[in-house]
Amino acid sequence: MILLSAKPVVQKRRAELLAKTDAIKKRLGRAPHLSVILIGDDPASQVYVDRKANAAMKVGFTSETIRFPKDISANAVLKRVRELNSEKKVDGILIQRPLPPQLREKDVSLWVDPAKDVDCLHPENIGLLVTGNPRFMPCTPGGILLLLDHYGITIEGKTVCVIGRSAIVGKPLASLLLSRNASLIQVHRSTPDAASLCKLGDLVFVAAGSKGLLKRNWLKPGSVVVDVGIHRDGAGKITGDVDTESIADLPMALTPVPGGVGPMTIQVLLENTFTAASRQG
């Protein structure tokens, strides 16, 4: 089995991004700036936000984390987002998911200025993506493609299977794969005999949020598997949506969890923020 680690990709691209950041500082008179809003005290979200801030610092960006208690009103968060939308020094805005119940996703997705929506969740940016004119890359799907490109894995002409249909991963990933001339199969919890369909895939992308869902009988030998899932067991071990023990002896390529898709997601967030800063300049 070949492991598709994100480490060499991230090291290369962050070195390139740091050089470009030094150049844009001279033109703008400041560094690209990312503002992240964190609502509540979910431990996983706090870890993700800290990693984003640390990554931003390493490429020369400035960043801030704006924290709200979990019972904050939707109007209070909206007011702060509007302030960030109007601040010229702010290039990218991200509202960390998951959201507390008083904030409805269909409302929150409209709050961030599309030109600063570096998470690529605004309906305008999703529309541009689907029509082949993306303003930004969706962070996780975009990171997946960068990872596959680095390892020379061809998408064009391949049969691909996407497991999951979330607005953050499954749906935008399907659009990007179609734009790369792949033949697409997409399965979800209501798909009859999903395993048989998945087994047709030369490349399989699992983003179902279900620990150990993808097992040996879902795959054909020689396939490439991208695991987007992330779960933590009682002992603190991090695993994904793939049952790695059942496929350990298959000749295939697999993204590790951790160390695969996660770092690539942050990388695309940084590159989107740089793109937003470049356009402001």
DAKAUR-V797176 format. One record per residue. N is the residue number from 1. RES is the residue in three letters. SS is DSSP state (A for helix, B for strand, O for the rest). BURIAL is I if it has 9 or more other ideal C-beta (glycine too) atoms within 8 Angstrom, else O. Layout:
n->N res->RES ss->SS burial->BURIAL
n->N res->RES ss->SS burial->BURIAL
This chain:
n->1 res->MET ss->O burial->I
n->2 res->ILE ss->B burial->O
n->3 res->LEU ss->B burial->I
n->4 res->LEU ss->O burial->I
n->5 res->SER ss->O burial->I
n->6 res->ALA ss->O burial->I
n->7 res->LYS ss->A burial->O
n->8 res->PRO ss->A burial->O
n->9 res->VAL ss->A burial->I
n->10 res->VAL ss->A burial->I
n->11 res->GLN ss->A burial->O
n->12 res->LYS ss->A burial->I
n->13 res->ARG ss->A burial->I
n->14 res->ARG ss->A burial->I
n->15 res->ALA ss->A burial->O
n->16 res->GLU ss->A burial->O
n->17 res->LEU ss->A burial->I
n->18 res->LEU ss->A burial->I
n->19 res->ALA ss->A burial->O
n->20 res->LYS ss->A burial->I
n->21 res->THR ss->A burial->I
n->22 res->ASP ss->A burial->I
n->23 res->ALA ss->A burial->O
n->24 res->ILE ss->A burial->I
n->25 res->LYS ss->A burial->I
n->26 res->LYS ss->A burial->O
n->27 res->ARG ss->A burial->O
n->28 res->LEU ss->A burial->I
n->29 res->GLY ss->O burial->O
n->30 res->ARG ss->O burial->O
n->31 res->ALA ss->O burial->I
n->32 res->PRO ss->O burial->I
n->33 res->HIS ss->B burial->I
n->34 res->LEU ss->B burial->I
n->35 res->SER ss->B burial->I
n->36 res->VAL ss->B burial->I
n->37 res->ILE ss->B burial->I
n->38 res->LEU ss->B burial->I
n->39 res->ILE ss->B burial->I
n->40 res->GLY ss->O burial->I
n->41 res->ASP ss->O burial->O
n->42 res->ASP ss->O burial->O
n->43 res->PRO ss->A burial->O
n->44 res->ALA ss->A burial->O
n->45 res->SER ss->A burial->I
n->46 res->GLN ss->A burial->I
n->47 res->VAL ss->A burial->O
n->48 res->TYR ss->A burial->I
n->49 res->VAL ss->A burial->I
n->50 res->ASP ss->A burial->O
n->51 res->ARG ss->A burial->I
n->52 res->LYS ss->A burial->I
n->53 res->ALA ss->A burial->I
n->54 res->ASN ss->A burial->O
n->55 res->ALA ss->A burial->I
n->56 res->ALA ss->A burial->I
n->57 res->MET ss->A burial->I
n->58 res->LYS ss->A burial->O
n->59 res->VAL ss->O burial->I
n->60 res->GLY ss->O burial->I
n->61 res->PHE ss->O burial->I
n->62 res->THR ss->B burial->I
n->63 res->SER ss->B burial->I
n->64 res->GLU ss->B burial->O
n->65 res->THR ss->B burial->I
n->66 res->ILE ss->B burial->I
n->67 res->ARG ss->B burial->O
n->68 res->PHE ss->B burial->I
n->69 res->PRO ss->O burial->O
n->70 res->LYS ss->O burial->O
n->71 res->ASP ss->O burial->O
n->72 res->ILE ss->O burial->I
n->73 res->SER ss->O burial->O
n->74 res->ALA ss->A burial->I
n->75 res->ASN ss->A burial->O
n->76 res->ALA ss->A burial->I
n->77 res->VAL ss->A burial->I
n->78 res->LEU ss->A burial->I
n->79 res->LYS ss->A burial->O
n->80 res->ARG ss->A burial->I
n->81 res->VAL ss->A burial->I
n->82 res->ARG ss->A burial->I
n->83 res->GLU ss->A burial->O
n->84 res->LEU ss->A burial->I
n->85 res->ASN ss->A burial->I
n->86 res->SER ss->A burial->O
n->87 res->GLU ss->O burial->O
n->88 res->LYS ss->O burial->O
n->89 res->LYS ss->O burial->O
n->90 res->VAL ss->O burial->I
n->91 res->ASP ss->O burial->I
n->92 res->GLY ss->B burial->I
n->93 res->ILE ss->B burial->I
n->94 res->LEU ss->B burial->I
n->95 res->ILE ss->B burial->I
n->96 res->GLN ss->O burial->I
n->97 res->ARG ss->O burial->O
n->98 res->PRO ss->O burial->O
n->99 res->LEU ss->O burial->I
n->100 res->PRO ss->O burial->I
n->101 res->PRO ss->O burial->O
n->102 res->GLN ss->O burial->O
n->103 res->LEU ss->O burial->I
n->104 res->ARG ss->O burial->O
n->105 res->GLU ss->A burial->O
n->106 res->LYS ss->A burial->O
n->107 res->ASP ss->A burial->I
n->108 res->VAL ss->A burial->I
n->109 res->SER ss->O burial->I
n->110 res->LEU ss->O burial->O
n->111 res->TRP ss->O burial->I
n->112 res->VAL ss->O burial->I
n->113 res->ASP ss->O burial->O
n->114 res->PRO ss->A burial->I
n->115 res->ALA ss->A burial->O
n->116 res->LYS ss->A burial->I
n->117 res->ASP ss->B burial->I
n->118 res->VAL ss->O burial->I
n->119 res->ASP ss->O burial->I
n->120 res->CYS ss->O burial->I
n->121 res->LEU ss->O burial->I
n->122 res->HIS ss->O burial->I
n->123 res->PRO ss->A burial->O
n->124 res->GLU ss->A burial->O
n->125 res->ASN ss->A burial->I
n->126 res->ILE ss->A burial->I
n->127 res->GLY ss->A burial->O
n->128 res->LEU ss->A burial->I
n->129 res->LEU ss->A burial->I
n->130 res->VAL ss->A burial->O
n->131 res->THR ss->O burial->O
n->132 res->GLY ss->O burial->O
n->133 res->ASN ss->O burial->O
n->134 res->PRO ss->O burial->I
n->135 res->ARG ss->O burial->I
n->136 res->PHE ss->O burial->I
n->137 res->MET ss->O burial->I
n->138 res->PRO ss->O burial->I
n->139 res->CYS ss->A burial->I
n->140 res->THR ss->A burial->I
n->141 res->PRO ss->A burial->I
n->142 res->GLY ss->A burial->I
n->143 res->GLY ss->A burial->I
n->144 res->ILE ss->A burial->I
n->145 res->LEU ss->A burial->I
n->146 res->LEU ss->A burial->I
n->147 res->LEU ss->A burial->I
n->148 res->LEU ss->A burial->I
n->149 res->ASP ss->A burial->O
n->150 res->HIS ss->A burial->I
n->151 res->TYR ss->O burial->O
n->152 res->GLY ss->O burial->O
n->153 res->ILE ss->O burial->I
n->154 res->THR ss->O burial->O
n->155 res->ILE ss->O burial->I
n->156 res->GLU ss->O burial->O
n->157 res->GLY ss->O burial->O
n->158 res->LYS ss->O burial->I
n->159 res->THR ss->B burial->I
n->160 res->VAL ss->B burial->I
n->161 res->CYS ss->B burial->I
n->162 res->VAL ss->B burial->I
n->163 res->ILE ss->B burial->I
n->164 res->GLY ss->O burial->I
n->165 res->ARG ss->O burial->O
n->166 res->SER ss->O burial->I
n->167 res->ALA ss->O burial->I
n->168 res->ILE ss->O burial->I
n->169 res->VAL ss->O burial->I
n->170 res->GLY ss->A burial->I
n->171 res->LYS ss->A burial->I
n->172 res->PRO ss->A burial->I
n->173 res->LEU ss->A burial->I
n->174 res->ALA ss->A burial->I
n->175 res->SER ss->A burial->I
n->176 res->LEU ss->A burial->I
n->177 res->LEU ss->A burial->I
n->178 res->LEU ss->A burial->I
n->179 res->SER ss->A burial->O
n->180 res->ARG ss->O burial->I
n->181 res->ASN ss->O burial->O
n->182 res->ALA ss->O burial->I
n->183 res->SER ss->B burial->O
n->184 res->LEU ss->B burial->I
n->185 res->ILE ss->B burial->I
n->186 res->GLN ss->B burial->I
n->187 res->VAL ss->B burial->I
n->188 res->HIS ss->O burial->I
n->189 res->ARG ss->O burial->O
n->190 res->SER ss->O burial->O
n->191 res->THR ss->O burial->O
n->192 res->PRO ss->O burial->O
n->193 res->ASP ss->O burial->O
n->194 res->ALA ss->A burial->I
n->195 res->ALA ss->A burial->I
n->196 res->SER ss->A burial->O
n->197 res->LEU ss->A burial->I
n->198 res->CYS ss->A burial->I
n->199 res->LYS ss->O burial->I
n->200 res->LEU ss->O burial->I
n->201 res->GLY ss->O burial->I
n->202 res->ASP ss->O burial->O
n->203 res->LEU ss->B burial->I
n->204 res->VAL ss->B burial->I
n->205 res->PHE ss->B burial->I
n->206 res->VAL ss->B burial->I
n->207 res->ALA ss->O burial->I
n->208 res->ALA ss->O burial->I
n->209 res->GLY ss->O burial->O
n->210 res->SER ss->O burial->O
n->211 res->LYS ss->O burial->O
n->212 res->GLY ss->O burial->I
n->213 res->LEU ss->O burial->I
n->214 res->LEU ss->B burial->I
n->215 res->LYS ss->O burial->I
n->216 res->ARG ss->A burial->O
n->217 res->ASN ss->A burial->O
n->218 res->TRP ss->A burial->I
n->219 res->LEU ss->O burial->I
n->220 res->LYS ss->O burial->O
n->221 res->PRO ss->O burial->O
n->222 res->GLY ss->O burial->O
n->223 res->SER ss->O burial->I
n->224 res->VAL ss->B burial->I
n->225 res->VAL ss->B burial->I
n->226 res->VAL ss->B burial->I
n->227 res->ASP ss->B burial->I
n->228 res->VAL ss->O burial->I
n->229 res->GLY ss->O burial->I
n->230 res->ILE ss->O burial->I
n->231 res->HIS ss->B burial->I
n->232 res->ARG ss->B burial->O
n->233 res->ASP ss->O burial->O
n->234 res->GLY ss->O burial->O
n->235 res->ALA ss->O burial->O
n->236 res->GLY ss->O burial->O
n->237 res->LYS ss->O burial->O
n->238 res->ILE ss->B burial->I
n->239 res->THR ss->B burial->I
n->240 res->GLY ss->O burial->I
n->241 res->ASP ss->O burial->I
n->242 res->VAL ss->B burial->I
n->243 res->ASP ss->O burial->I
n->244 res->THR ss->A burial->I
n->245 res->GLU ss->A burial->O
n->246 res->SER ss->A burial->O
n->247 res->ILE ss->A burial->I
n->248 res->ALA ss->O burial->O
n->249 res->ASP ss->O burial->O
n->250 res->LEU ss->O burial->I
n->251 res->PRO ss->O burial->O
n->252 res->MET ss->O burial->I
n->253 res->ALA ss->B burial->I
n->254 res->LEU ss->B burial->I
n->255 res->THR ss->O burial->I
n->256 res->PRO ss->O burial->I
n->257 res->VAL ss->O burial->I
n->258 res->PRO ss->O burial->O
n->259 res->GLY ss->O burial->I
n->260 res->GLY ss->O burial->I
n->261 res->VAL ss->A burial->I
n->262 res->GLY ss->A burial->I
n->263 res->PRO ss->A burial->I
n->264 res->MET ss->A burial->I
n->265 res->THR ss->A burial->I
n->266 res->ILE ss->A burial->I
n->267 res->GLN ss->A burial->I
n->268 res->VAL ss->A burial->I
n->269 res->LEU ss->A burial->I
n->270 res->LEU ss->A burial->I
n->271 res->GLU ss->A burial->I
n->272 res->ASN ss->A burial->I
n->273 res->THR ss->A burial->I
n->274 res->PHE ss->A burial->I
n->275 res->THR ss->A burial->I
n->276 res->ALA ss->A burial->I
n->277 res->ALA ss->A burial->I
n->278 res->SER ss->A burial->O
n->279 res->ARG ss->A burial->O
n->280 res->GLN ss->A burial->I
n->281 res->GLY ss->O burial->O
